[in-house]
């Protein structure tokens, strides 16, 4: 595993997975395995932990291109869900990320007959129930904190994936736009990319924001981090889909 861009094996695995997702988004070749290309399978503990960090974005190429993901990628994401469930005192963002991973697995592997509810996972055959977490804490959060939390939850910014987080984002597009500008000024490229991805997903940003050019700048300055490029590429694909 390439460690030149990372300070630990986990960081290296996250870097490699994010890079492979970006390559799949650019080429549209999402039928090839993201995890296999990064040398990760469902028995690789470090790789499973990296998949938990990437979250549902592991299957993002299939979500955005509307085709089935590679079974190996589904298996890795399913293993990450089972291996790293949120603790009872986990931050709300962690709970939401876990919920979205489960929802994404359901999107490609419908629950078996008789299993119902938004938290039933299939993947490699394991089932469990996990209800949509509470999002009331987002409604009155200051715009700075709101943008930070939404950027952490950027994997939820995808088409046809309604959630309380997405509705909160749609209701506060102006706050997200302010947060995007603030993140750029602070050179927080990952937060800027996440906020920009949300704006591309929900629309409603002020016309004066110049989101397209702003995302170009974010990628130029922060593109050494493949997670930044991942969010920017996702934003562009969603913006293009909205424009058609």
Number of C-alpha atoms within 10 A of each C-alpha: 11 11 14 8 12 14 9 11 15 19 18 20 27 25 23 26 28 28 20 23 26 24 19 21 20 15 9 14 14 25 15 16 21 27 27 15 14 20 14 24 19 19 11 12 15 18 26 28 22 26 28 25 20 22 25 25 28 27 25 22 25 20 21 18 14 10 12 16 21 17 15 19 23 25 21 27 32 26 22 23 27 17 13 12 14 18 9 7 8 10 10 16 17 18 20 22 24 25 25 23 26 28 22 25 24 17 15 18 16 15 21 12 6 5 15 13 13 17 22 22 29 22 25 16 11 13 17 15 14 16 13 18 17 12 16 11 10 20 15 9 12 11 18 15 13 21 29 21 19 25 25 16 21 25 23 26 29 21 14 9 13 11 16 15 23 22 13 17 25 18 14 20 20 17 17 27 25 17 24 31 17 16 22 19 11 11 14 15 25 26 26 32 31 31 36 30 32 32 26 25 26 21 15 14 21 13 7 7 14 11 20 15 10 18 26 17 14 24 23 13 15 19 17 12 16 22 24 25 26 28 29 28 21 30 26 18 19 22 18 11 13 13 7 5
